[in-house]
Amino acid sequence: MSEQSRSPYRRPRRGKPNQGGGQGKAGPPQPRDPARRVAYDVLVAVEQRDAYANLLLPALLNERGMSGRDAALATELTYGTLRRQGTYDAILEACVDRTLASVDREVLPVLRLGAHQLLSTKIPPHAAVSATVDLGRRVVGHHRGRFVNAVLRKVSARDLDEWTTVIAPDRERDPSGHLSVVHSHPRWVVKALAKALGEHSSTGLVETERLLVAHNERPRVTLVAKPGRSTVADLVAAGAEEARFSPFAAYLPEGDPAGIREIRQGRAAVQDEASQLVALALTRVDAHGGDRLWLDMCAGPGGKAGLLASLAGQREGHLLASEAQPARAGLVTSAVRRAPRDAGRVIAADGTRPAWKPGVFDRVLVDVPCTGLGALRRRPESRWRRTPQSVVDLAPLQHDLLTSAADAARPGGVVAYVTCSPHLDETDAIVQRVLGERDDLTLLRAADYLDEVPDLAAGPDGKYVQFWPHVHGTDAMFLALFRRNRA
Protein backbone atom coordinates (compact mmCIF):
# COMPACT_ATOMS: atom_id res chain seq x y z
CA MET A 1 0.00 0.00 0.00
CA SER A 2 1.46 3.38 -0.92
CA GLU A 3 2.16 5.82 1.88
CA GLN A 4 0.45 9.20 2.07
CA SER A 5 2.83 12.14 1.78
CA ARG A 6 1.58 13.59 5.04
CA SER A 7 2.26 10.34 6.89
CA PRO A 8 6.04 9.76 6.37
CA TYR A 9 8.16 7.37 8.33
CA ARG A 10 11.07 8.92 10.17
CA ARG A 11 14.03 8.45 7.86
CA PRO A 12 17.67 7.92 8.93
CA ARG A 13 19.76 11.07 8.84
CA ARG A 14 22.11 11.49 5.89
CA GLY A 15 25.52 10.01 6.54
CA LYS A 16 24.36 7.83 9.44
CA PRO A 17 24.50 4.02 9.29
CA ASN A 18 21.39 2.39 7.88
CA GLN A 19 19.41 -0.30 9.64
CA GLY A 20 21.66 -3.00 8.25
CA GLY A 21 24.65 -1.36 9.94
CA GLY A 22 26.38 -0.34 6.70
CA GLN A 23 27.21 3.09 5.34
CA GLY A 24 25.84 4.79 2.27
CA LYS A 25 22.37 4.69 0.81
CA ALA A 26 19.66 3.79 3.33
CA GLY A 27 17.20 0.99 2.64
CA PRO A 28 13.41 1.43 2.54
CA PRO A 29 12.16 3.40 5.55
CA GLN A 30 10.68 1.22 8.25
CA PRO A 31 7.98 2.16 10.79
CA ARG A 32 8.84 2.23 14.46
CA ASP A 33 5.83 -0.01 15.20
CA PRO A 34 5.40 -2.30 12.16
CA ALA A 35 2.50 -4.37 13.53
CA ARG A 36 0.26 -1.41 14.28
CA ARG A 37 1.24 0.27 11.02
CA VAL A 38 0.24 -2.77 8.97
CA ALA A 39 -3.07 -3.01 10.84
CA TYR A 40 -3.71 0.69 10.22
CA ASP A 41 -2.91 0.41 6.52
CA VAL A 42 -5.27 -2.54 6.10
CA LEU A 43 -8.08 -0.79 7.97
CA VAL A 44 -7.70 2.32 5.81
CA ALA A 45 -7.74 0.24 2.64
CA VAL A 46 -10.84 -1.65 3.77
CA GLU A 47 -12.62 1.57 4.68
CA GLN A 48 -11.62 3.72 1.73
CA ARG A 49 -10.94 1.29 -1.13
CA ASP A 50 -13.23 -1.66 -0.31
CA ALA A 51 -10.18 -3.90 0.05
CA TYR A 52 -10.55 -7.37 1.57
CA ALA A 53 -8.52 -7.86 4.73
CA ASN A 54 -8.01 -11.58 4.12
CA LEU A 55 -6.26 -10.76 0.83
CA LEU A 56 -4.42 -7.55 1.72
CA LEU A 57 -3.08 -8.46 5.16
CA PRO A 58 -1.02 -11.50 4.07
CA ALA A 59 0.33 -9.51 1.12
CA LEU A 60 1.46 -6.64 3.36
CA LEU A 61 3.01 -8.98 5.92
CA ASN A 62 5.01 -10.62 3.15
CA GLU A 63 5.91 -7.32 1.48
CA ARG A 64 7.24 -5.89 4.74
CA GLY A 65 9.02 -9.05 5.79
CA MET A 66 7.00 -9.53 8.96
CA SER A 67 6.66 -12.82 10.81
CA GLY A 68 6.44 -14.20 14.31
CA ARG A 69 5.10 -11.97 17.07
CA ASP A 70 4.81 -8.85 14.91
CA ALA A 71 2.75 -10.69 12.30
CA ALA A 72 0.57 -12.24 14.99
CA LEU A 73 -0.05 -8.85 16.60
CA ALA A 74 -0.86 -7.24 13.25
CA THR A 75 -3.34 -10.03 12.50
CA GLU A 76 -5.05 -9.74 15.89
CA LEU A 77 -5.29 -5.95 15.67
CA THR A 78 -6.66 -6.04 12.12
CA TYR A 79 -9.30 -8.72 12.50
CA GLY A 80 -10.17 -7.88 16.08
CA THR A 81 -10.81 -4.25 15.17
CA LEU A 82 -12.92 -5.17 12.14
CA ARG A 83 -15.02 -7.68 14.07
CA ARG A 84 -15.76 -5.32 16.96
CA GLN A 85 -15.97 -2.14 14.91
CA GLY A 86 -19.67 -1.54 15.61
CA THR A 87 -19.17 -1.77 19.36
CA TYR A 88 -16.09 0.45 19.28
CA ASP A 89 -17.84 3.04 17.16
CA ALA A 90 -20.68 3.27 19.66
CA ILE A 91 -18.15 3.76 22.46
CA LEU A 92 -16.12 6.30 20.50
CA GLU A 93 -19.31 8.21 19.70
CA ALA A 94 -19.73 8.70 23.43
CA CYS A 95 -16.14 9.90 23.79
CA VAL A 96 -15.91 12.58 21.09
CA ASP A 97 -17.46 16.02 21.31
CA ARG A 98 -19.05 15.73 17.86
CA THR A 99 -20.54 13.02 15.68
CA LEU A 100 -18.26 10.16 14.76
CA ALA A 101 -19.17 10.71 11.10
CA SER A 102 -17.40 14.10 11.27
CA VAL A 103 -14.11 12.57 12.43
CA ASP A 104 -11.48 12.56 9.67
CA ARG A 105 -11.39 9.31 7.70
CA GLU A 106 -7.67 8.90 8.40
CA VAL A 107 -8.15 9.35 12.15
CA LEU A 108 -11.03 6.94 12.74
CA PRO A 109 -9.00 3.74 12.09
CA VAL A 110 -6.43 4.94 14.66
CA LEU A 111 -9.19 5.40 17.25
CA ARG A 112 -10.65 1.98 16.49
CA LEU A 113 -7.24 0.34 16.82
CA GLY A 114 -6.73 2.03 20.16
CA ALA A 115 -10.18 1.03 21.39
CA HIS A 116 -9.53 -2.60 20.47
CA GLN A 117 -6.27 -2.67 22.38
CA LEU A 118 -7.81 -1.02 25.43
CA LEU A 119 -11.00 -3.05 25.56
CA SER A 120 -10.29 -6.48 24.06
CA THR A 121 -6.59 -7.31 24.50
CA LYS A 122 -4.20 -7.85 27.38
CA ILE A 123 -2.02 -4.92 26.33
CA PRO A 124 -1.59 -2.64 29.37
CA PRO A 125 -3.72 0.51 29.00
CA HIS A 126 -0.80 2.95 29.23
CA ALA A 127 1.07 1.01 26.53
CA ALA A 128 -2.01 0.80 24.30
CA VAL A 129 -2.61 4.56 24.53
CA SER A 130 1.05 5.48 24.13
CA ALA A 131 1.66 3.22 21.12
CA THR A 132 -1.56 4.25 19.39
CA VAL A 133 -0.95 7.97 19.95
CA ASP A 134 2.56 7.55 18.54
CA LEU A 135 1.07 5.83 15.49
CA GLY A 136 -1.47 8.64 15.17
CA ARG A 137 1.22 11.31 15.20
CA ARG A 138 3.05 9.51 12.42
CA VAL A 139 0.09 8.89 10.14
CA VAL A 140 -2.19 11.88 10.79
CA GLY A 141 0.08 14.47 12.36
CA HIS A 142 0.81 15.86 15.83
CA HIS A 143 -2.31 18.01 16.10
CA ARG A 144 -4.68 15.16 15.42
CA GLY A 145 -2.46 12.91 17.52
CA ARG A 146 -3.44 15.04 20.53
CA PHE A 147 -7.09 14.43 19.64
CA VAL A 148 -6.42 10.66 19.54
CA ASN A 149 -4.79 10.86 22.96
CA ALA A 150 -7.74 12.72 24.49
CA VAL A 151 -10.33 10.32 23.09
CA LEU A 152 -8.49 7.14 24.06
CA ARG A 153 -8.02 8.34 27.61
CA LYS A 154 -11.80 8.67 27.85
CA VAL A 155 -12.20 5.16 26.38
CA SER A 156 -9.79 3.77 28.99
CA ALA A 157 -11.99 5.03 31.82
CA ARG A 158 -14.23 1.93 31.56
CA ASP A 159 -13.77 -1.70 30.56
CA LEU A 160 -15.80 -3.28 27.76
CA ASP A 161 -18.58 -4.63 29.97
CA GLU A 162 -19.01 -1.25 31.64
CA TRP A 163 -19.13 0.51 28.30
CA THR A 164 -21.72 -1.84 26.81
CA THR A 165 -23.92 -1.31 29.86
CA VAL A 166 -23.77 2.41 29.14
CA ILE A 167 -24.20 2.42 25.35
CA ALA A 168 -26.29 -0.64 24.43
CA PRO A 169 -30.11 -0.43 24.21
CA ASP A 170 -32.07 -2.29 26.84
CA ARG A 171 -32.27 -5.98 25.92
CA GLU A 172 -35.87 -6.44 26.97
CA ARG A 173 -37.17 -3.44 25.05
CA ASP A 174 -34.92 -3.70 21.99
CA PRO A 175 -33.25 -7.12 21.72
CA SER A 176 -32.02 -6.62 18.15
CA GLY A 177 -30.54 -3.22 19.00
CA HIS A 178 -28.91 -4.62 22.13
CA LEU A 179 -27.29 -7.53 20.28
CA SER A 180 -26.25 -5.21 17.47
CA VAL A 181 -24.16 -3.05 19.80
CA VAL A 182 -22.91 -5.74 22.18
CA HIS A 183 -21.87 -8.18 19.43
CA SER A 184 -20.95 -5.64 16.75
CA HIS A 185 -23.32 -6.39 13.86
CA PRO A 186 -25.57 -3.98 11.96
CA ARG A 187 -29.12 -4.13 13.27
CA TRP A 188 -30.47 -5.29 9.89
CA VAL A 189 -28.03 -8.22 9.88
CA VAL A 190 -29.11 -9.26 13.38
CA LYS A 191 -32.74 -9.26 12.27
CA ALA A 192 -32.03 -11.16 9.06
CA LEU A 193 -30.04 -13.84 10.90
CA ALA A 194 -32.73 -14.20 13.55
CA LYS A 195 -35.32 -14.70 10.81
CA ALA A 196 -33.16 -17.33 9.12
CA LEU A 197 -32.83 -19.12 12.46
CA GLY A 198 -36.59 -18.96 12.98
CA GLU A 199 -36.35 -16.76 16.08
CA HIS A 200 -38.55 -13.83 17.03
CA SER A 201 -37.66 -10.92 19.27
CA SER A 202 -40.12 -12.11 21.89
CA THR A 203 -38.00 -15.24 22.44
CA GLY A 204 -34.95 -13.23 23.49
CA LEU A 205 -32.94 -14.24 20.39
CA VAL A 206 -30.85 -16.74 22.35
CA GLU A 207 -29.67 -18.77 19.36
CA THR A 208 -29.09 -15.62 17.33
CA GLU A 209 -26.77 -14.40 20.06
CA ARG A 210 -24.84 -17.69 19.91
CA LEU A 211 -24.36 -17.14 16.18
CA LEU A 212 -23.18 -13.55 16.65
CA VAL A 213 -20.69 -14.68 19.30
CA ALA A 214 -19.35 -17.30 16.87
CA HIS A 215 -18.89 -14.62 14.20
CA ASN A 216 -16.55 -12.74 16.51
CA GLU A 217 -14.34 -15.74 17.26
CA ARG A 218 -11.21 -16.49 15.28
CA PRO A 219 -12.05 -19.29 12.81
CA ARG A 220 -9.81 -22.30 12.61
CA VAL A 221 -7.95 -23.02 9.40
CA THR A 222 -9.45 -25.95 7.51
CA LEU A 223 -7.59 -27.80 4.78
CA VAL A 224 -8.83 -30.05 1.98
CA ALA A 225 -6.88 -33.01 0.64
CA LYS A 226 -7.68 -33.22 -3.06
CA PRO A 227 -8.81 -36.80 -3.80
CA GLY A 228 -6.32 -38.78 -5.82
CA ARG A 229 -3.56 -36.27 -5.10
CA SER A 230 -3.22 -36.28 -1.32
CA THR A 231 -4.92 -37.71 1.76
CA VAL A 232 -6.02 -36.52 5.17
CA ALA A 233 -3.27 -38.74 6.56
CA ASP A 234 -0.73 -36.63 4.65
CA LEU A 235 -2.11 -33.48 6.25
CA VAL A 236 -2.17 -35.05 9.72
CA ALA A 237 1.47 -36.05 9.28
CA ALA A 238 2.18 -32.37 8.55
CA GLY A 239 0.64 -31.28 11.86
CA ALA A 240 -3.09 -31.01 11.08
CA GLU A 241 -5.94 -32.79 12.85
CA GLU A 242 -8.58 -34.96 11.18
CA ALA A 243 -11.83 -33.01 10.75
CA ARG A 244 -15.23 -33.93 12.15
CA PHE A 245 -17.32 -34.22 9.02
CA SER A 246 -15.68 -34.01 5.60
CA PRO A 247 -13.67 -37.10 4.55
CA PHE A 248 -11.22 -34.75 2.83
CA ALA A 249 -10.77 -32.16 5.60
CA ALA A 250 -8.24 -31.51 8.33
CA TYR A 251 -7.92 -28.66 10.82
CA LEU A 252 -4.63 -26.81 11.17
CA PRO A 253 -4.35 -25.71 14.83
CA GLU A 254 -1.36 -23.43 14.27
CA GLY A 255 1.22 -22.42 11.72
CA ASP A 256 1.16 -21.22 8.14
CA PRO A 257 -0.65 -23.49 5.66
CA ALA A 258 1.94 -22.52 3.05
CA GLY A 259 4.49 -24.41 5.12
CA ILE A 260 2.79 -27.72 4.28
CA ARG A 261 4.27 -29.48 1.28
CA GLU A 262 0.91 -30.64 -0.10
CA ILE A 263 -0.37 -27.06 -0.04
CA ARG A 264 2.69 -25.71 -1.84
CA GLN A 265 2.36 -28.39 -4.49
CA GLY A 266 -1.35 -27.75 -5.07
CA ARG A 267 -2.31 -31.25 -3.89
CA ALA A 268 -4.22 -29.75 -0.97
CA ALA A 269 -5.70 -26.34 -0.25
CA VAL A 270 -7.35 -24.17 2.37
CA GLN A 271 -11.13 -24.65 2.18
CA ASP A 272 -13.94 -24.39 4.71
CA GLU A 273 -15.46 -27.73 5.65
CA ALA A 274 -19.00 -26.70 4.66
CA SER A 275 -17.72 -25.66 1.25
CA GLN A 276 -16.29 -29.14 0.80
CA LEU A 277 -19.47 -30.84 1.94
CA VAL A 278 -21.93 -29.01 -0.31
CA ALA A 279 -19.79 -30.01 -3.30
CA LEU A 280 -19.59 -33.57 -2.00
CA ALA A 281 -23.38 -33.76 -1.58
CA LEU A 282 -23.84 -33.00 -5.28
CA THR A 283 -21.62 -35.94 -6.20
CA ARG A 284 -23.55 -38.36 -3.97
CA VAL A 285 -26.92 -37.98 -5.70
CA ASP A 286 -27.78 -40.71 -8.20
CA ALA A 287 -27.62 -38.95 -11.57
CA HIS A 288 -30.00 -41.49 -13.17
CA GLY A 289 -27.83 -42.28 -16.14
CA GLY A 290 -24.48 -41.03 -17.37
CA ASP A 291 -22.02 -39.39 -15.00
CA ARG A 292 -19.33 -38.02 -17.29
CA LEU A 293 -19.99 -34.29 -17.66
CA TRP A 294 -20.04 -31.91 -14.70
CA LEU A 295 -20.36 -28.12 -14.64
CA ASP A 296 -19.29 -25.55 -12.03
CA MET A 297 -20.99 -22.38 -13.25
CA CYS A 298 -19.52 -19.73 -10.90
CA ALA A 299 -16.23 -21.38 -10.13
CA GLY A 300 -14.00 -18.54 -8.88
CA PRO A 301 -11.79 -18.59 -6.94
CA GLY A 302 -11.78 -22.37 -7.43
CA GLY A 303 -12.11 -24.17 -4.11
CA LYS A 304 -15.13 -26.27 -5.03
CA ALA A 305 -13.90 -26.69 -8.61
CA GLY A 306 -10.63 -28.14 -7.35
CA LEU A 307 -12.46 -30.73 -5.29
CA LEU A 308 -15.01 -31.53 -7.99
CA ALA A 309 -12.34 -31.94 -10.67
CA SER A 310 -10.54 -34.47 -8.49
CA LEU A 311 -13.75 -36.40 -7.79
CA ALA A 312 -14.80 -36.30 -11.44
CA GLY A 313 -11.40 -37.57 -12.54
CA GLN A 314 -11.64 -40.53 -10.18
CA ARG A 315 -14.92 -41.45 -11.92
CA GLU A 316 -13.42 -40.98 -15.38
CA GLY A 317 -15.57 -37.87 -15.77
CA HIS A 318 -14.81 -34.27 -16.72
CA LEU A 319 -15.53 -30.93 -15.07
CA LEU A 320 -16.10 -27.71 -16.97
CA ALA A 321 -15.46 -24.79 -14.62
CA SER A 322 -16.79 -21.43 -15.77
CA GLU A 323 -15.96 -18.05 -14.24
CA ALA A 324 -17.08 -14.69 -15.58
CA GLN A 325 -14.03 -12.71 -14.40
CA PRO A 326 -10.84 -13.63 -16.30
CA ALA A 327 -8.56 -12.97 -13.32
CA ARG A 328 -10.60 -15.32 -11.13
CA ALA A 329 -10.72 -17.84 -13.96
CA GLY A 330 -6.94 -17.91 -13.68
CA LEU A 331 -7.24 -18.89 -10.02
CA VAL A 332 -9.65 -21.67 -10.98
CA THR A 333 -7.15 -22.97 -13.53
CA SER A 334 -4.57 -23.26 -10.75
CA ALA A 335 -7.08 -25.04 -8.50
CA VAL A 336 -7.96 -27.77 -11.04
CA ARG A 337 -4.44 -28.23 -12.42
CA ARG A 338 -3.23 -31.85 -12.35
CA ALA A 339 -6.56 -33.25 -11.27
CA PRO A 340 -6.77 -37.05 -11.78
CA ARG A 341 -7.00 -37.82 -15.50
CA ASP A 342 -6.63 -34.09 -16.13
CA ALA A 343 -10.38 -33.84 -15.52
CA GLY A 344 -10.75 -30.06 -15.14
CA ARG A 345 -11.20 -27.50 -17.89
CA VAL A 346 -11.71 -23.77 -17.26
CA ILE A 347 -13.35 -21.09 -19.39
CA ALA A 348 -14.07 -17.41 -18.79
CA ALA A 349 -17.81 -17.13 -19.43
CA ASP A 350 -20.93 -15.54 -17.95
CA GLY A 351 -23.26 -18.19 -16.58
CA THR A 352 -26.31 -16.14 -17.51
CA ARG A 353 -25.18 -16.26 -21.16
CA PRO A 354 -24.06 -19.87 -21.43
CA ALA A 355 -21.13 -20.83 -23.62
CA TRP A 356 -22.36 -24.45 -23.57
CA LYS A 357 -25.25 -26.36 -25.03
CA PRO A 358 -28.34 -26.74 -22.84
CA GLY A 359 -29.37 -30.04 -21.30
CA VAL A 360 -26.01 -31.83 -21.51
CA PHE A 361 -24.52 -31.92 -18.00
CA ASP A 362 -25.04 -34.74 -15.51
CA ARG A 363 -24.24 -32.55 -12.51
CA VAL A 364 -24.29 -28.76 -12.18
CA LEU A 365 -23.06 -26.65 -9.29
CA VAL A 366 -24.02 -22.97 -9.11
CA ASP A 367 -22.43 -21.19 -6.15
CA VAL A 368 -23.99 -17.80 -6.75
CA PRO A 369 -22.57 -14.36 -5.86
CA CYS A 370 -24.15 -13.33 -2.56
CA THR A 371 -23.79 -10.97 0.39
CA GLY A 372 -21.34 -13.30 2.13
CA LEU A 373 -23.21 -13.09 5.45
CA GLY A 374 -22.29 -16.72 6.01
CA ALA A 375 -18.56 -15.95 6.15
CA LEU A 376 -18.49 -13.08 8.65
CA ARG A 377 -15.88 -14.88 10.77
CA ARG A 378 -13.42 -14.84 7.89
CA ARG A 379 -14.48 -11.58 6.24
CA PRO A 380 -15.68 -9.40 9.11
CA GLU A 381 -15.68 -6.25 6.97
CA SER A 382 -18.59 -7.67 4.94
CA ARG A 383 -20.98 -6.88 7.78
CA TRP A 384 -20.16 -3.16 7.43
CA ARG A 385 -19.96 -3.16 3.64
CA ARG A 386 -23.28 -4.82 2.84
CA THR A 387 -26.72 -3.22 3.23
CA PRO A 388 -30.30 -4.45 2.81
CA GLN A 389 -30.12 -3.05 -0.72
CA SER A 390 -27.27 -5.47 -1.45
CA VAL A 391 -29.69 -8.35 -1.02
CA VAL A 392 -32.21 -6.72 -3.35
CA ASP A 393 -29.54 -6.00 -5.96
CA LEU A 394 -28.19 -9.57 -6.00
CA ALA A 395 -31.54 -11.38 -6.21
CA PRO A 396 -32.06 -11.02 -10.01
CA LEU A 397 -28.60 -12.42 -10.73
CA GLN A 398 -29.10 -15.31 -8.31
CA HIS A 399 -32.43 -16.14 -9.96
CA ASP A 400 -30.96 -16.00 -13.46
CA LEU A 401 -27.99 -18.17 -12.53
CA LEU A 402 -30.16 -20.87 -10.96
CA THR A 403 -32.42 -20.82 -14.02
CA SER A 404 -29.39 -21.17 -16.28
CA ALA A 405 -28.04 -24.01 -14.16
CA ALA A 406 -31.34 -25.88 -14.47
CA ASP A 407 -31.26 -25.39 -18.24
CA ALA A 408 -27.72 -26.80 -18.38
CA ALA A 409 -28.65 -30.07 -16.67
CA ARG A 410 -29.85 -32.97 -18.76
CA PRO A 411 -33.14 -34.70 -17.90
CA GLY A 412 -32.45 -36.83 -14.84
CA GLY A 413 -29.41 -34.71 -13.98
CA VAL A 414 -28.76 -32.96 -10.67
CA VAL A 415 -28.36 -29.27 -9.81
CA ALA A 416 -26.89 -27.82 -6.59
CA TYR A 417 -27.74 -24.22 -5.66
CA VAL A 418 -25.25 -22.88 -3.10
CA THR A 419 -24.82 -19.58 -1.28
CA CYS A 420 -22.46 -18.48 1.47
CA SER A 421 -25.34 -16.58 3.05
CA PRO A 422 -28.25 -17.78 5.20
CA HIS A 423 -30.38 -14.74 4.33
CA LEU A 424 -33.80 -16.07 3.34
CA ASP A 425 -34.08 -13.70 0.38
CA GLU A 426 -30.91 -15.25 -1.05
CA THR A 427 -31.87 -18.84 -0.29
CA ASP A 428 -35.49 -19.93 0.10
CA ALA A 429 -36.93 -16.99 -1.85
CA ILE A 430 -34.76 -17.73 -4.91
CA VAL A 431 -35.45 -21.46 -4.80
CA GLN A 432 -39.21 -21.05 -4.42
CA ARG A 433 -39.37 -18.47 -7.21
CA VAL A 434 -37.58 -20.75 -9.68
CA LEU A 435 -39.66 -23.76 -8.64
CA GLY A 436 -42.80 -21.69 -9.18
CA GLU A 437 -41.70 -20.78 -12.70
CA ARG A 438 -40.81 -24.28 -13.89
CA ASP A 439 -42.38 -27.71 -13.82
CA ASP A 440 -39.22 -29.64 -14.73
CA LEU A 441 -37.47 -29.48 -11.33
CA THR A 442 -37.93 -31.61 -8.23
CA LEU A 443 -36.51 -30.37 -4.94
CA LEU A 444 -34.58 -33.17 -3.21
CA ARG A 445 -33.98 -33.50 0.52
CA ALA A 446 -30.38 -32.33 0.60
CA ALA A 447 -29.61 -33.45 4.16
CA ASP A 448 -30.11 -37.08 3.07
CA TYR A 449 -26.79 -36.83 1.23
CA LEU A 450 -24.83 -35.59 4.24
CA ASP A 451 -25.81 -38.11 6.89
CA GLU A 452 -22.56 -37.60 8.78
CA VAL A 453 -23.49 -34.04 9.76
CA PRO A 454 -26.22 -33.45 12.40
CA ASP A 455 -28.76 -30.62 12.53
CA LEU A 456 -28.53 -29.63 8.88
CA ALA A 457 -32.09 -29.80 7.60
CA ALA A 458 -33.77 -26.43 7.05
CA GLY A 459 -36.58 -24.83 5.08
CA PRO A 460 -39.90 -26.30 3.97
CA ASP A 461 -40.15 -29.95 5.04
CA GLY A 462 -36.44 -29.86 5.88
CA LYS A 463 -35.51 -29.98 2.20
CA TYR A 464 -32.54 -27.59 2.39
CA VAL A 465 -29.16 -27.87 4.07
CA GLN A 466 -28.02 -24.95 6.23
CA PHE A 467 -24.65 -24.99 7.99
CA TRP A 468 -24.07 -22.65 10.96
CA PRO A 469 -20.84 -21.45 12.60
CA HIS A 470 -22.22 -21.88 16.12
CA VAL A 471 -23.52 -25.40 15.43
CA HIS A 472 -21.07 -26.94 12.96
CA GLY A 473 -18.00 -24.73 13.29
CA THR A 474 -18.17 -23.88 9.58
CA ASP A 475 -19.29 -21.01 7.40
CA ALA A 476 -23.08 -20.61 7.13
CA MET A 477 -23.31 -22.37 3.77
CA PHE A 478 -26.73 -23.05 2.19
CA LEU A 479 -27.50 -25.91 -0.21
CA ALA A 480 -30.57 -26.87 -2.24
CA LEU A 481 -30.49 -29.91 -4.53
CA PHE A 482 -32.75 -30.43 -7.55
CA ARG A 483 -33.33 -33.12 -10.10
CA ARG A 484 -34.31 -32.06 -13.58
CA ASN A 485 -37.34 -34.13 -14.55
CA ARG A 486 -37.43 -36.27 -17.63
CA ALA A 487 -39.81 -35.22 -20.37
Disulfide bonds with the S-S distance in Angstrom:
none
